[in-house]
Amino acid sequence: MKTERIFLPTPCPPRSLCWFEDSLVDWVSGGIVHSLDGRSSDPSVRYAYRFDRAVMSPDGRYTVLYEVLGTKGLVLKEGKVLRELSRSFYHATAYEYPIALHTFPSGRTILAHCPDDYCRLEIEDIETGQRLTQRTSQSPDFFHSRLQFRGDGRYLLSAGWIWHPIDSVRVFDVPRALEQPESLDDEGSLETGEWGMELHSAAFGEGDTLVLSGSGPEALGLYSLTERRLVSEVPFEQGVGRMMVMGGHMVHFFEHPSLIELSTGRTVERWPDLSTGFQCSSIIHHLAPLPPLALDPVGRRFAVGTEKGIEVVRFVDGATASSLGTSPPFSMSSSG
């Protein structure tokens, strides 16, 4: 697998990174757009709060700024403030704020988060705030975190923890949750048997699969969501952290990015000069602040924020690379 690496110098270290087409947007710094051809826009606003992360909808219309170890979030529509969000205070300073966005082919964007309680997952219409999963059932004792929709929106993944703490993973069927909201209060747990006493990290793979990082023993597992079983595993005795899966390969970001062959666990390539932190759980209060990181498994690329700018690594097939410098579909207008 061939790679290309691009460095984008920035006047100040980026504070957040979100992919949109062939640009990276630093929303926390005021909506600065960095194009892959080296052009950058100026900031359009200063947010008078401690926001340090951002997540963007696939269609680029909506963004949520949030404090990763706090309780406050802010929804933007095309760069303008739409509404505020909150999560429970309970251990909020210990683990990642749970938040994820998905846009359906109809154009409707939904928001998954935990607005009422650490253990109560909700799905809302992002535009109106309408609660789409209103229910009376009791939610199980699980700290939701690192939420992730599958690309088609069929499944929602939560890589969080249970008390003591023990890292664990839950997966929910989104269409079922919208029809039967109480299904979000099913355990949602994976049937891995005795494999993986702890599940530290997870990411959607090809087809119906999940790639899991487990311990007891340390290994990478491939889990089938339709068959509800672990279909393969390989030993992997190192930290994993966040993962980006591309076909038969995975990039993990523990300490620095490394490209792994999933069938063998073999390291194909690594980038030791790119520091990406030591996260391998949703609990990060004891770690130094993590650098901005933007993953694009469909576009087969990732970006890492550094003190001097943005490092972009792309995986190419040797034919033609994607075009550079696409402009965003909206203007960053001043707000707040």
GUDRENKE-334173 format. One record per residue (C-alpha): residue in one letter; x, y, z; residue number from 1. Coordinates in nm, 3 decimals. Layout:
BEGIN
[pt a,[X,Y,Z],NUM]
...
***
This chain:
BEGIN
[pt m,[0.000,0.000,0.000],1]
[pt k,[0.159,0.325,-0.117],2]
[pt t,[0.141,0.641,0.089],3]
[pt e,[0.172,1.013,0.025],4]
[pt r,[0.253,1.265,0.295],5]
[pt i,[0.169,1.636,0.286],6]
[pt f,[0.265,1.906,0.536],7]
[pt l,[0.041,2.212,0.570],8]
[pt p,[0.210,2.491,0.771],9]
[pt t,[-0.025,2.693,0.992],10]
[pt p,[0.035,3.027,1.171],11]
[pt c,[-0.081,2.872,1.502],12]
[pt p,[-0.111,2.508,1.612],13]
[pt p,[-0.453,2.373,1.506],14]
[pt r,[-0.693,2.307,1.793],15]
[pt s,[-0.935,2.074,1.613],16]
[pt l,[-0.954,1.905,1.273],17]
[pt c,[-1.254,1.782,1.068],18]
[pt w,[-1.240,1.656,0.712],19]
[pt f,[-1.468,1.810,0.453],20]
[pt e,[-1.397,1.702,0.095],21]
[pt d,[-1.033,1.802,0.033],22]
[pt s,[-1.013,2.050,0.317],23]
[pt l,[-0.958,2.034,0.691],24]
[pt v,[-1.163,2.265,0.912],25]
[pt d,[-1.039,2.387,1.250],26]
[pt w,[-1.371,2.481,1.409],27]
[pt v,[-1.238,2.542,1.760],28]
[pt s,[-0.998,2.805,1.625],29]
[pt g,[-1.286,2.990,1.463],30]
[pt g,[-1.370,2.789,1.150],31]
[pt i,[-1.033,2.811,0.974],32]
[pt v,[-1.034,2.612,0.650],33]
[pt h,[-0.705,2.452,0.545],34]
[pt s,[-0.708,2.323,0.186],35]
[pt l,[-0.468,2.051,0.081],36]
[pt d,[-0.314,2.285,-0.176],37]
[pt g,[-0.184,2.502,0.109],38]
[pt r,[-0.447,2.775,0.116],39]
[pt s,[-0.603,2.878,0.447],40]
[pt s,[-0.887,3.107,0.546],41]
[pt d,[-0.890,3.346,0.841],42]
[pt p,[-1.083,3.271,1.160],43]
[pt s,[-1.434,3.416,1.160],44]
[pt v,[-1.522,3.399,1.530],45]
[pt r,[-1.374,3.353,1.875],46]
[pt y,[-1.568,3.114,2.097],47]
[pt a,[-1.551,3.239,2.454],48]
[pt y,[-1.538,2.896,2.609],49]
[pt r,[-1.310,2.596,2.666],50]
[pt f,[-1.414,2.397,2.356],51]
[pt d,[-1.132,2.167,2.245],52]
[pt r,[-1.293,1.916,2.007],53]
[pt a,[-1.528,1.924,1.710],54]
[pt v,[-1.727,1.672,1.508],55]
[pt m,[-1.885,1.749,1.170],56]
[pt s,[-2.178,1.591,0.986],57]
[pt p,[-2.094,1.403,0.665],58]
[pt d,[-2.271,1.663,0.450],59]
[pt g,[-2.077,1.948,0.611],60]
[pt r,[-2.382,2.145,0.726],61]
[pt y,[-2.364,2.080,1.099],62]
[pt t,[-2.084,2.085,1.352],63]
[pt v,[-2.073,2.026,1.726],64]
[pt l,[-1.800,2.191,1.933],65]
[pt y,[-1.753,2.040,2.277],66]
[pt e,[-1.520,2.016,2.573],67]
[pt v,[-1.390,1.661,2.570],68]
[pt l,[-1.361,1.639,2.951],69]
[pt g,[-1.646,1.876,3.025],70]
[pt t,[-2.023,1.897,3.000],71]
[pt k,[-2.085,2.164,2.737],72]
[pt g,[-2.142,2.137,2.361],73]
[pt l,[-2.245,2.383,2.091],74]
[pt v,[-2.433,2.297,1.769],75]
[pt l,[-2.349,2.503,1.461],76]
[pt k,[-2.540,2.509,1.132],77]
[pt e,[-2.329,2.630,0.842],78]
[pt g,[-2.102,2.804,1.090],79]
[pt k,[-2.377,2.979,1.289],80]
[pt v,[-2.481,2.894,1.644],81]
[pt l,[-2.797,2.682,1.647],82]
[pt r,[-2.828,2.556,2.006],83]
[pt e,[-2.635,2.438,2.312],84]
[pt l,[-2.589,2.086,2.448],85]
[pt s,[-2.502,1.944,2.788],86]
[pt r,[-2.417,1.607,2.940],87]
[pt s,[-2.424,1.478,3.295],88]
[pt f,[-2.152,1.601,3.533],89]
[pt y,[-2.100,1.247,3.663],90]
[pt h,[-1.730,1.166,3.604],91]
[pt a,[-1.738,1.400,3.304],92]
[pt t,[-1.384,1.513,3.386],93]
[pt a,[-1.256,1.156,3.346],94]
[pt y,[-1.374,1.030,3.008],95]
[pt e,[-1.453,1.148,2.655],96]
[pt y,[-1.775,1.338,2.586],97]
[pt p,[-2.005,1.098,2.390],98]
[pt i,[-2.114,1.259,2.061],99]
[pt a,[-2.165,1.147,1.699],100]
[pt l,[-2.348,1.278,1.390],101]
[pt h,[-2.493,1.105,1.085],102]
[pt t,[-2.664,1.239,0.772],103]
[pt f,[-2.919,1.018,0.593],104]
[pt p,[-2.963,1.022,0.212],105]
[pt s,[-3.281,1.223,0.272],106]
[pt g,[-3.064,1.506,0.409],107]
[pt r,[-3.179,1.466,0.769],108]
[pt t,[-2.896,1.474,1.022],109]
[pt i,[-2.922,1.300,1.358],110]
[pt l,[-2.722,1.350,1.675],111]
[pt a,[-2.637,1.074,1.923],112]
[pt h,[-2.534,1.181,2.274],113]
[pt c,[-2.621,1.145,2.645],114]
[pt p,[-2.801,1.469,2.740],115]
[pt d,[-2.969,1.344,3.060],116]
[pt d,[-2.752,1.077,3.218],117]
[pt y,[-2.414,0.911,3.157],118]
[pt c,[-2.584,0.578,3.081],119]
[pt r,[-2.882,0.698,2.876],120]
[pt l,[-2.812,0.714,2.505],121]
[pt e,[-3.041,0.936,2.298],122]
[pt i,[-3.082,1.015,1.928],123]
[pt e,[-3.212,1.358,1.827],124]
[pt d,[-3.291,1.554,1.516],125]
[pt i,[-2.995,1.790,1.513],126]
[pt e,[-3.187,2.081,1.361],127]
[pt t,[-3.480,2.090,1.602],128]
[pt g,[-3.352,1.899,1.904],129]
[pt q,[-3.655,1.669,1.880],130]
[pt r,[-3.588,1.357,2.087],131]
[pt l,[-3.638,1.060,1.852],132]
[pt t,[-3.580,0.794,2.117],133]
[pt q,[-3.808,0.912,2.398],134]
[pt r,[-3.886,0.617,2.626],135]
[pt t,[-3.963,0.513,2.983],136]
[pt s,[-3.738,0.206,3.010],137]
[pt q,[-3.444,0.209,3.250],138]
[pt s,[-3.093,0.235,3.104],139]
[pt p,[-2.820,-0.013,3.208],140]
[pt d,[-2.517,0.107,3.402],141]
[pt f,[-2.274,0.184,3.117],142]
[pt f,[-2.066,0.498,3.059],143]
[pt h,[-2.118,0.574,2.689],144]
[pt s,[-1.823,0.728,2.508],145]
[pt r,[-1.642,0.747,2.172],146]
[pt l,[-1.969,0.718,1.980],147]
[pt q,[-1.941,0.627,1.612],148]
[pt f,[-2.202,0.572,1.340],149]
[pt r,[-2.127,0.324,1.067],150]
[pt g,[-2.095,0.497,0.730],151]
[pt d,[-2.447,0.400,0.621],152]
[pt g,[-2.599,0.485,0.961],153]
[pt r,[-2.720,0.131,1.026],154]
[pt y,[-2.527,0.085,1.351],155]
[pt l,[-2.413,0.307,1.637],156]
[pt l,[-2.105,0.203,1.835],157]
[pt s,[-2.021,0.310,2.190],158]
[pt a,[-1.670,0.236,2.318],159]
[pt g,[-1.705,0.326,2.685],160]
[pt w,[-1.668,0.161,3.023],161]
[pt i,[-1.840,0.006,3.321],162]
[pt w,[-1.761,0.068,3.686],163]
[pt h,[-1.422,-0.031,3.841],164]
[pt p,[-1.333,0.068,3.551],165]
[pt i,[-1.348,-0.191,3.272],166]
[pt d,[-1.341,-0.087,2.907],167]
[pt s,[-1.625,-0.231,2.701],168]
[pt v,[-1.810,-0.188,2.371],169]
[pt r,[-2.179,-0.174,2.285],170]
[pt v,[-2.340,-0.167,1.939],171]
[pt f,[-2.697,-0.061,1.859],172]
[pt d,[-2.919,-0.104,1.553],173]
[pt v,[-3.019,0.253,1.459],174]
[pt p,[-3.335,0.182,1.251],175]
[pt r,[-3.459,-0.043,1.531],176]
[pt a,[-3.382,0.223,1.792],177]
[pt l,[-3.583,0.482,1.597],178]
[pt e,[-3.880,0.243,1.581],179]
[pt q,[-3.835,0.085,1.925],180]
[pt p,[-3.642,0.334,2.143],181]
[pt e,[-3.633,0.094,2.437],182]
[pt s,[-3.389,-0.120,2.234],183]
[pt l,[-3.122,0.134,2.334],184]
[pt d,[-3.163,-0.001,2.686],185]
[pt d,[-3.088,-0.356,2.582],186]
[pt e,[-2.736,-0.448,2.683],187]
[pt g,[-2.609,-0.407,2.325],188]
[pt s,[-2.308,-0.614,2.427],189]
[pt l,[-2.101,-0.826,2.192],190]
[pt e,[-2.097,-1.205,2.218],191]
[pt t,[-1.722,-1.264,2.233],192]
[pt g,[-1.728,-1.550,2.483],193]
[pt e,[-1.413,-1.560,2.695],194]
[pt w,[-1.220,-1.355,2.442],195]
[pt g,[-1.139,-1.001,2.540],196]
[pt m,[-1.194,-0.958,2.913],197]
[pt e,[-1.174,-0.589,2.826],198]
[pt l,[-1.255,-0.429,2.492],199]
[pt h,[-1.043,-0.115,2.476],200]
[pt s,[-1.118,0.016,2.126],201]
[pt a,[-1.339,-0.059,1.827],202]
[pt a,[-1.400,0.061,1.473],203]
[pt f,[-1.630,-0.043,1.190],204]
[pt g,[-1.462,-0.257,0.928],205]
[pt e,[-1.565,-0.391,0.589],206]
[pt g,[-1.922,-0.516,0.544],207]
[pt d,[-2.083,-0.610,0.875],208]
[pt t,[-1.761,-0.636,1.075],209]
[pt l,[-1.610,-0.462,1.375],210]
[pt v,[-1.239,-0.454,1.450],211]
[pt l,[-1.182,-0.488,1.825],212]
[pt s,[-0.881,-0.433,2.047],213]
[pt g,[-0.906,-0.668,2.343],214]
[pt s,[-0.702,-0.777,2.643],215]
[pt g,[-0.676,-1.105,2.826],216]
[pt p,[-0.479,-1.189,2.612],217]
[pt e,[-0.384,-0.881,2.409],218]
[pt a,[-0.520,-0.930,2.058],219]
[pt l,[-0.706,-0.783,1.762],220]
[pt g,[-1.041,-0.944,1.680],221]
[pt l,[-1.276,-0.933,1.384],222]
[pt y,[-1.640,-0.950,1.492],223]
[pt s,[-1.942,-1.016,1.266],224]
[pt l,[-2.248,-0.809,1.358],225]
[pt t,[-2.486,-1.033,1.161],226]
[pt e,[-2.347,-1.363,1.290],227]
[pt r,[-2.292,-1.210,1.637],228]
[pt r,[-1.962,-1.384,1.692],229]
[pt l,[-1.589,-1.335,1.677],230]
[pt v,[-1.476,-1.468,1.339],231]
[pt s,[-1.099,-1.425,1.370],232]
[pt e,[-0.825,-1.295,1.597],233]
[pt v,[-0.452,-1.228,1.587],234]
[pt p,[-0.212,-1.160,1.878],235]
[pt f,[-0.120,-0.794,1.911],236]
[pt e,[0.085,-0.706,2.215],237]
[pt q,[0.090,-0.329,2.200],238]
[pt g,[-0.144,-0.037,2.262],239]
[pt v,[-0.397,0.044,1.992],240]
[pt g,[-0.606,0.351,2.077],241]
[pt r,[-0.817,0.500,1.798],242]
[pt m,[-0.844,0.293,1.482],243]
[pt m,[-0.915,0.362,1.116],244]
[pt v,[-0.998,0.051,0.911],245]
[pt m,[-0.940,0.031,0.534],246]
[pt g,[-1.016,-0.309,0.384],247]
[pt g,[-0.762,-0.557,0.516],248]
[pt h,[-0.557,-0.292,0.693],249]
[pt m,[-0.593,-0.070,0.997],250]
[pt v,[-0.414,0.240,1.115],251]
[pt h,[-0.393,0.273,1.493],252]
[pt f,[-0.285,0.588,1.676],253]
[pt f,[-0.136,0.478,2.007],254]
[pt e,[0.185,0.680,2.054],255]
[pt h,[0.219,0.733,1.676],256]
[pt p,[0.030,0.618,1.362],257]
[pt s,[0.103,0.262,1.252],258]
[pt l,[-0.037,0.069,0.954],259]
[pt i,[-0.130,-0.287,1.050],260]
[pt e,[-0.220,-0.588,0.834],261]
[pt l,[-0.534,-0.725,1.000],262]
[pt s,[-0.492,-1.087,0.892],263]
[pt t,[-0.151,-1.118,1.060],264]
[pt g,[-0.113,-0.825,1.301],265]
[pt r,[0.206,-0.733,1.114],266]
[pt t,[0.316,-0.368,1.117],267]
[pt v,[0.348,-0.257,0.754],268]
[pt e,[0.452,0.104,0.812],269]
[pt r,[0.476,0.349,1.100],270]
[pt w,[0.525,0.723,1.141],271]
[pt p,[0.723,0.758,1.468],272]
[pt d,[0.778,1.132,1.420],273]
[pt l,[0.403,1.200,1.446],274]
[pt s,[0.302,1.205,1.811],275]
[pt t,[-0.062,1.101,1.857],276]
[pt g,[-0.076,1.043,2.232],277]
[pt f,[-0.122,0.739,2.452],278]
[pt q,[-0.499,0.693,2.453],279]
[pt c,[-0.628,0.334,2.452],280]
[pt s,[-0.950,0.391,2.650],281]
[pt s,[-1.229,0.645,2.678],282]
[pt i,[-1.081,0.740,3.018],283]
[pt i,[-0.819,1.004,2.942],284]
[pt h,[-0.809,1.239,3.243],285]
[pt h,[-0.460,1.118,3.336],286]
[pt l,[-0.311,1.181,2.989],287]
[pt a,[-0.156,1.490,2.837],288]
[pt p,[-0.393,1.668,2.593],289]
[pt l,[-0.421,1.468,2.274],290]
[pt p,[-0.328,1.630,1.941],291]
[pt p,[-0.604,1.708,1.689],292]
[pt l,[-0.673,1.406,1.472],293]
[pt a,[-0.903,1.371,1.169],294]
[pt l,[-0.977,1.027,1.019],295]
[pt d,[-1.126,0.960,0.675],296]
[pt p,[-1.142,0.583,0.612],297]
[pt v,[-1.351,0.628,0.294],298]
[pt g,[-1.098,0.872,0.152],299]
[pt r,[-0.815,0.655,0.292],300]
[pt r,[-0.633,0.936,0.471],301]
[pt f,[-0.573,1.088,0.813],302]
[pt a,[-0.447,1.421,0.945],303]
[pt v,[-0.257,1.503,1.264],304]
[pt g,[-0.221,1.850,1.414],305]
[pt t,[0.128,1.950,1.529],306]
[pt e,[0.290,2.259,1.680],307]
[pt k,[0.390,2.376,1.332],308]
[pt g,[0.092,2.274,1.122],309]
[pt i,[-0.095,1.972,0.986],310]
[pt e,[0.052,1.644,0.866],311]
[pt v,[-0.164,1.455,0.615],312]
[pt v,[-0.101,1.092,0.519],313]
[pt r,[-0.291,0.945,0.223],314]
[pt f,[-0.305,0.586,0.101],315]
[pt v,[-0.307,0.568,-0.279],316]
[pt d,[-0.331,0.290,-0.536],317]
[pt g,[-0.054,0.429,-0.754],318]
[pt a,[-0.293,0.550,-1.024],319]
[pt t,[-0.423,0.898,-0.951],320]
[pt a,[-0.457,1.086,-0.627],321]
[pt s,[-0.768,1.283,-0.541],322]
[pt s,[-0.794,1.643,-0.655],323]
[pt l,[-0.678,1.910,-0.413],324]
[pt g,[-0.814,2.237,-0.289],325]
[pt t,[-1.192,2.192,-0.300],326]
[pt s,[-1.367,2.488,-0.142],327]
[pt p,[-1.625,2.434,0.134],328]
[pt p,[-1.993,2.463,0.029],329]
[pt f,[-2.067,2.743,0.278],330]
[pt s,[-1.910,3.062,0.404],331]
[pt m,[-1.779,3.084,0.759],332]
[pt s,[-1.990,3.372,0.882],333]
[pt s,[-1.922,3.540,1.213],334]
[pt s,[-2.133,3.436,1.511],335]
[pt g,[-2.109,3.458,1.885],336]
***
